[in-house]
Amino acid sequence: EDLEGGIRNVLLAFAGVAGVGAGLAYLIR
């Protein structure tokens, strides 16, 4: 249970960082 929650949080954090990075890259180029 705890492990699943941790993995979910990591995936959400990774997706958020990837989304922000993609948005910044799109705005910068």
Phi, psi and omega in degrees: 000307181295319181297317180299318180296319180297315180298318180298317180297320180296317180296318180295318180296317180297316180297319180296314180296318180296319180295315179296317179299317180296318180296315179296317180299320180294320181288324184287321186293000000 
